[in-house]
C-alpha cells in the first residue's frame, strides 16, 4: 500500500515534468518525445488503478501509433525557428486569460469532488480484462457488433478509395 503511494507520486512528478517540458521545449521533436514520456507515466497510473488493459491500450495507441504519426508530421513539416513569427501582446494576454479560466474551472471541479473511498468490492475489478469482456459482450453486445460492422465498412471504403483504376 505504501509502495503504491510513493509510486503514484513518482509517476505524477514524471507526468507533470514531461508535460511542462512539452510546453517549454524549443525543439518540436523534443516536445514530441517528452509527450511520449508523459503518456508512459499516465499508463503507469492506469496500472496503479488496476486497469491493466487500459494501460496496454494506452501505450499501444497513444505512445505507439499517435506518437509515430506526430514524429512523422514534425519531420515532414521540417519546423524551424526561422519560420516562426513573433506573437503579439494580444495573443499573450488571451492565452493567459484562457489558462486562468481553465485553472478556475479545475479548482471548482476538484473542490466539489467527493473523495470518499469506494466500498463496493466490485469497483476493484473494473479495469481488468475479464470484467471488461463480460460487460462488453453481455450488456453492450449490440453496440459492439454494430461498431465492428461500421469499422469493416470504413476499411472497405478506404481500400476502394485508395485503389487505382485498373481499367
C-alpha positions as a printed Julia matrix, in Angstrom:
167×3 Matrix{Float64}:
   0.0     0.0     0.0
   2.75    2.43    0.94
   4.8     1.48   -2.14
   1.92    2.33   -4.48
   1.56    5.71   -2.77
   5.2     6.56   -3.47
   4.94    5.17   -6.98
   1.91    7.38   -7.57
   3.87   10.48   -6.54
   6.87    9.5    -8.67
   4.69    8.88  -11.74
   2.81   12.13  -11.1
   6.07   14.07  -10.9
   7.28   12.47  -14.14
   3.98   13.22  -15.92
   3.89   16.85  -14.78
   7.58   17.37  -15.56
   7.19   15.87  -19.04
   4.05   17.93  -19.71
   5.85   21.12  -18.72
   8.81   20.21  -20.91
   6.4    19.69  -23.83
   5.32   23.29  -23.42
   8.75   24.77  -22.72
  10.91   22.89  -25.25
  12.18   24.89  -28.2
  12.52   21.87  -30.47
   9.29   20.25  -31.73
  11.0    16.86  -31.76
  11.9    17.17  -28.08
   8.3    18.15  -27.32
   7.04   15.01  -29.02
   9.49   12.84  -27.09
   8.5    14.44  -23.77
   4.86   13.85  -24.66
   5.68   10.18  -25.13
   7.24   10.13  -21.66
   4.09   11.73  -20.24
   1.98    9.04  -21.92
   4.08    6.3   -20.31
   3.69    7.93  -16.9
  -0.08    8.08  -17.37
  -0.06    4.4   -18.35
   1.69    3.75  -15.04
  -1.21    5.49  -13.29
  -3.63    3.17  -15.09
  -1.71    0.19  -13.76
  -1.9     1.6   -10.23
  -5.67    1.88  -10.7
  -5.81   -1.84  -11.57
  -6.69   -1.09  -15.2
  -4.03   -3.15  -16.96
  -5.94   -3.44  -20.22
  -6.42    0.31  -20.43
  -2.71    0.84  -19.71
  -1.66   -1.51  -22.51
  -4.12    0.03  -24.98
  -2.92    3.49  -23.93
   0.7     2.55  -24.65
  -0.12    0.89  -27.97
  -2.45    3.58  -29.27
  -1.03    6.81  -27.86
   2.64    6.15  -27.16
   2.89    3.93  -30.21
   0.71    4.91  -33.12
  -0.09    8.55  -32.39
   3.47    9.46  -31.41
   4.8     7.86  -34.6
   2.31   10.0   -36.5
   3.4    13.14  -34.62
   7.08   12.41  -35.21
   6.43   11.76  -38.89
   4.47   15.02  -39.17
   7.15   17.05  -37.39
   9.86   15.58  -39.6
   7.75   16.1   -42.72
   6.99   19.74  -41.93
  10.64   20.47  -41.03
   9.72   23.06  -38.43
  12.5    25.54  -37.83
  12.88   28.56  -35.58
  13.28   30.83  -38.64
   9.75   30.05  -39.79
   8.11   31.26  -36.57
   6.58   34.69  -36.26
   6.57   36.74  -33.06
   3.37   36.64  -31.02
   1.55   39.85  -30.36
   0.69   41.05  -26.88
  -2.99   40.37  -27.6
  -2.27   36.68  -28.2
  -0.23   36.5   -24.98
  -2.97   38.19  -22.94
  -5.65   35.94  -24.45
  -3.63   32.82  -23.61
  -3.08   34.0   -20.02
  -6.81   34.66  -19.61
  -7.7    31.25  -21.12
  -5.21   29.5   -18.82
  -6.57   31.33  -15.79
 -10.14   30.37  -16.67
  -9.07   26.75  -17.09
  -7.37   26.84  -13.7
 -10.5    28.28  -12.06
 -12.63   25.59  -13.68
 -10.31   22.83  -12.47
 -10.27   24.26   -8.94
 -14.08   24.35   -8.91
 -14.3    20.77  -10.16
 -11.82   19.43   -7.61
 -13.44   21.32   -4.74
 -16.79   19.7    -5.47
 -15.26   16.25   -5.95
 -16.14   13.74   -3.24
 -13.02   11.91   -2.08
 -14.68    9.12   -0.12
 -13.33    5.63   -0.63
 -15.41    3.28   -2.72
 -16.55    0.43   -0.5
 -18.15   -1.76   -3.15
 -15.73   -4.67   -3.86
 -16.89   -4.84   -7.49
 -15.23   -1.48   -8.14
 -11.8    -3.06   -7.55
 -12.29   -5.23  -10.62
 -13.38   -2.51  -13.06
 -10.2    -2.23  -15.14
  -9.49   -5.91  -15.57
  -9.84   -7.52  -18.99
 -12.13  -10.26  -17.67
 -14.6    -7.75  -16.26
 -14.4    -5.57  -19.37
 -15.12   -8.57  -21.58
 -18.12   -9.59  -19.5
 -19.61   -6.1   -19.62
 -18.78   -5.61  -23.3
 -20.26   -8.9   -24.51
 -23.16   -9.04  -22.06
 -24.51   -5.51  -21.62
 -23.16   -3.81  -24.75
 -23.18   -6.65  -27.28
 -25.32   -4.93  -29.93
 -23.38   -1.6   -29.95
 -20.11   -3.55  -30.01
 -21.17   -5.58  -33.04
 -22.6    -2.52  -34.82
 -19.34   -0.65  -34.33
 -17.38   -3.62  -35.73
 -19.6    -3.58  -38.85
 -19.04    0.18  -39.12
 -15.24   -0.28  -38.89
 -15.41   -3.01  -41.54
 -17.36   -0.69  -43.86
 -14.82    2.09  -43.23
 -11.92   -0.24  -44.08
 -13.59   -1.4   -47.3
 -14.33    2.23  -48.22
 -10.71    3.25  -47.57
  -9.43    0.41  -49.76
 -11.87    1.3   -52.53
 -10.91    4.99  -52.42
  -7.2     4.22  -52.35
  -7.33    1.64  -55.13
  -6.21    2.78  -58.56
  -8.49    2.16  -61.52
  -7.18   -0.78  -63.49
  -9.4    -0.19  -66.5
